[in-house]
Amino acid sequence: MVFLFIALAMCLIIGSALILLRTANMHKAPENVKAQPYQDEDD
């Protein structure tokens, strides 16, 4: 039972680390793209 708990914890730790690494390597917007300002709803 303890071995099962340790194996599950290791799978969760490794899985979350892989997800964090994948999201850290996502492509970013090019530098020439600028954020558009929000428009007020009253306009």
CYANA upper distance limits for C-alpha pairs under 8 A (distance plus 0.5 A):
  1 MET  CA      5 PHE  CA      6.92
  2 VAL  CA      6 ILE  CA      6.72
  3 PHE  CA      7 ALA  CA      6.57
  4 LEU  CA      8 LEU  CA      6.61
  5 PHE  CA      9 ALA  CA      6.65
  6 ILE  CA     10 MET  CA      6.66
  7 ALA  CA     11 CYS  CA      6.72
  8 LEU  CA     12 LEU  CA      6.77
  9 ALA  CA     13 ILE  CA      6.66
 10 MET  CA     14 ILE  CA      6.54
 11 CYS  CA     15 GLY  CA      6.38
 12 LEU  CA     16 SER  CA      6.54
 13 ILE  CA     17 ALA  CA      6.67
 14 ILE  CA     18 LEU  CA      6.71
 15 GLY  CA     19 ILE  CA      6.77
 16 SER  CA     20 LEU  CA      6.67
 17 ALA  CA     21 LEU  CA      6.70
 18 LEU  CA     22 ARG  CA      6.63
 19 ILE  CA     23 THR  CA      6.74
 20 LEU  CA     24 ALA  CA      6.62
 21 LEU  CA     25 ASN  CA      6.93
 22 ARG  CA     26 MET  CA      7.20
 29 ALA  CA     33 VAL  CA      7.21
 39 GLN  CA     43 ASP  CA      8.03
